[in-house]
């Protein structure tokens, strides 16, 4: 449930204007919610899970995206770690 920042009136989900005072609310809400993507970017799957549970009440789609982003970054991180470990093990084995 979200409320208008100007008059405190209850806002319908995904509404762009407040039905009571006419304040445009859609843009500012959308802009602010994008900051949640920083959590999975900085903390990968841990940040993704945290932002998912915080955001899912207000924005289920954003919550899911954060979770997916965290999972993808974690997979990339593991892949990079495995490749660099394998590469260093290979060079160590070759005597470099
Ligand atoms: Zn209002």
Boltz pocket constraint, residues with backbone or C-beta under 6 A from the ligand:
constraints:
  - pocket:
      binder: B
      contacts: [[A, 4], [A, 5], [A, 6], [A, 7], [A, 8], [A, 9], [A, 18], [A, 19], [A, 20], [A, 21], [A, 22], [A, 23]]
      max_distance: 6.0
